[in-house]
């Protein structure tokens, strides 16, 4: 039967200490990744809510414009000049609303692209978290194997 020397036991103790530090480091990294994922998810929810609010506001303004236009068009008995002036103003308002709507649509598309980027970052963070968890499992398994070796050597 071969007995472990003090040097073997010291080496084994150093390996166990290194494995424990690696496990602690992996745990801290996993916690940081989780915090970042939570932050990105919160930011994504906030951006989505803000975008939806802007869409709702645009929809309300467009609905108000349509209602006012219908009211004006159904009005009968006004002189042609007044109607033409109103039509011209409505044309201007409509053009401004269309332009505003186009700008809003562009902003929404940009925000959707940003949301896509944030979603991709979130997915990347989640993958890194999964990788960190796998590393942690491997380190924990190595620590358990080293514990078993120590138990056999000591016992």
C-alpha positions as CSV (number, residue, x, y, z in Angstrom):
1,X,0.0,0.0,0.0
2,X,1.3,3.4,-1.0
3,X,0.9,6.3,1.5
4,X,0.6,9.9,0.5
5,X,3.5,12.1,1.4
6,X,3.0,15.5,3.1
7,X,4.0,17.1,-0.2
8,X,1.2,15.1,-2.0
9,X,-1.3,16.3,0.7
10,X,-0.1,19.9,0.3
11,X,-0.5,19.7,-3.5
12,X,-3.9,18.2,-3.1
13,X,-4.9,20.9,-0.6
14,X,-3.6,23.6,-3.0
15,X,-5.7,22.0,-5.8
16,X,-8.8,22.0,-3.6
17,X,-8.2,25.7,-2.7
18,X,-7.7,26.6,-6.3
19,X,-10.9,24.8,-7.3
20,X,-12.8,26.5,-4.5
21,X,-11.6,30.0,-5.6
22,X,-12.5,29.1,-9.2
23,X,-16.0,28.1,-8.0
24,X,-16.4,31.3,-6.0
25,X,-15.3,33.3,-9.1
26,X,-17.7,31.5,-11.3
27,X,-20.5,32.2,-8.8
28,X,-19.7,35.9,-8.7
29,X,-19.6,36.0,-12.5
30,X,-22.9,34.2,-12.7
31,X,-24.4,36.7,-10.3
32,X,-23.1,39.6,-12.4
33,X,-24.6,38.1,-15.5
34,X,-27.9,37.6,-13.8
35,X,-27.9,41.2,-12.6
36,X,-27.1,42.4,-16.1
37,X,-29.9,40.2,-17.6
38,X,-32.4,41.6,-15.1
39,X,-31.3,45.2,-16.0
40,X,-31.6,44.5,-19.7
41,X,-35.0,42.9,-19.3
42,X,-36.2,46.0,-17.2
43,X,-34.9,48.4,-19.8
44,X,-36.6,46.4,-22.6
45,X,-39.9,46.5,-20.8
46,X,-39.6,50.2,-20.2
47,X,-38.7,50.9,-23.9
48,X,-41.6,48.7,-25.0
49,X,-44.0,50.6,-22.8
50,X,-42.8,54.0,-24.0
51,X,-43.1,52.9,-27.6
52,X,-46.6,51.6,-27.0
53,X,-47.5,54.9,-25.4
54,X,-46.3,56.9,-28.4
55,X,-48.2,54.6,-30.7
56,X,-51.3,55.1,-28.6
57,X,-50.9,58.9,-28.7
58,X,-50.4,58.9,-32.5
59,X,-53.5,56.7,-32.9
60,X,-55.6,59.1,-30.7
61,X,-54.4,62.1,-32.7
62,X,-55.2,60.4,-36.0
63,X,-58.6,59.3,-34.7
64,X,-59.3,62.9,-33.6
65,X,-58.3,64.2,-37.0
66,X,-60.5,61.7,-38.8
67,X,-63.5,62.5,-36.6
68,X,-63.0,66.2,-37.1
69,X,-62.6,65.7,-40.9
70,X,-65.8,63.7,-41.1
71,X,-67.7,66.3,-39.1
72,X,-66.5,69.0,-41.4
73,X,-67.2,67.1,-44.6
74,X,-70.7,66.2,-43.5
75,X,-71.6,69.8,-42.7
76,X,-74.0,71.1,-45.4
77,X,-74.9,74.6,-46.5
78,X,-71.6,76.4,-46.0
79,X,-70.4,78.6,-48.8
80,X,-67.9,77.1,-51.2
81,X,-65.2,79.5,-50.3
82,X,-65.4,78.7,-46.6
83,X,-65.4,75.0,-47.5
84,X,-62.3,75.4,-49.7
85,X,-60.5,77.3,-47.0
86,X,-61.3,74.7,-44.5
87,X,-60.2,72.0,-46.9
88,X,-56.9,73.8,-47.4
89,X,-56.4,74.0,-43.7
90,X,-57.3,70.4,-43.2
91,X,-54.9,69.5,-46.1
92,X,-52.2,71.3,-44.2
93,X,-53.1,69.6,-40.9
94,X,-53.3,66.3,-42.7
95,X,-49.9,66.8,-44.3
96,X,-48.4,67.7,-41.0
97,X,-50.0,64.7,-39.3
98,X,-48.8,62.4,-42.1
99,X,-45.3,63.9,-41.7
100,X,-45.5,63.6,-38.0
101,X,-46.8,60.0,-38.3
102,X,-43.9,59.2,-40.7
103,X,-41.4,60.6,-38.3
104,X,-43.1,58.7,-35.4
105,X,-43.0,55.5,-37.5
106,X,-39.3,56.0,-38.2
107,X,-38.7,56.5,-34.5
108,X,-40.7,53.4,-33.7
109,X,-38.6,51.4,-36.3
110,X,-35.4,52.7,-34.7
111,X,-36.7,51.7,-31.3
112,X,-37.7,48.3,-32.6
113,X,-34.2,47.9,-33.9
114,X,-32.8,48.9,-30.6
115,X,-35.2,46.5,-28.9
116,X,-33.9,43.8,-31.2
117,X,-30.3,44.7,-30.3
118,X,-31.2,44.6,-26.6
119,X,-33.0,41.3,-27.0
120,X,-29.9,39.9,-28.7
121,X,-27.7,41.3,-25.9
122,X,-30.1,39.6,-23.4
123,X,-29.9,36.3,-25.3
124,X,-26.1,36.6,-25.3
125,X,-26.1,37.3,-21.6
126,X,-28.4,34.3,-21.0
127,X,-26.0,32.1,-23.0
128,X,-23.1,33.4,-21.0
129,X,-25.0,32.7,-17.9
130,X,-25.7,29.1,-19.1
131,X,-22.0,28.7,-19.9
132,X,-21.0,30.0,-16.4
133,X,-23.5,27.6,-14.8
134,X,-21.9,24.7,-16.8
135,X,-18.4,25.9,-15.7
136,X,-19.7,26.0,-12.1
137,X,-21.1,22.5,-12.4
138,X,-17.7,21.3,-13.8
139,X,-15.8,23.0,-11.0
140,X,-18.2,21.6,-8.4
141,X,-17.8,18.1,-9.8
142,X,-14.0,18.5,-9.7
143,X,-14.2,19.6,-6.1
144,X,-16.3,16.6,-5.2
145,X,-13.9,14.3,-7.0
146,X,-11.0,16.0,-5.1
147,X,-12.9,15.6,-1.8
148,X,-13.3,11.9,-2.5
149,X,-9.6,11.6,-3.3
150,X,-8.7,13.4,-0.1
151,X,-11.1,11.2,1.9
152,X,-9.4,8.1,0.4
153,X,-5.9,9.4,1.0
154,X,-6.6,10.5,4.5
155,X,-8.8,7.5,5.4
